[in-house]
Amino acid sequence: MLLFERQKTEYLPQGLNKFFPNVNNLVVMESELKHLTKHDLKNFPKLKNIFIARNNIESKDNNIKHIGRDIFKPLKQLESVNLEGNICINENASGHNGIETMMEKATACYQ
């Protein structure tokens, strides 16, 4: 497990996968995370659970706040995602279909 709790980080530090290549659980909680991209996650192909709660996720691409719909697509082993307590999206999901549905709701929120 890779845990960031109350760390005041706006983004995931680059190169973490070099030190933690087998991470299967990622927790970023109450850390003021603002930016999360598929590039941040693609180096953790073994991720099964993502818990990103009580942050301030916002990406300024195209001057809108959003989470890319396909952000979790490269993570073939992903089983659950928790995005509770963030701007616009306050959800959690399990399984591929649940994650897809959650991301559809998030996408609709930003339109």
Secondary structure, 3 states (H helix, E strand, C coil): CEEEECCCCCCCCCCHHHHCCCCCEEEEECCCCCCCCHHHHCCCCCCCEEEEECCCCCCCHHHCCCCCCCCCCCCCCCCEEECCCCCCCCCEEEHHHHHHHHHHHHHHHCC
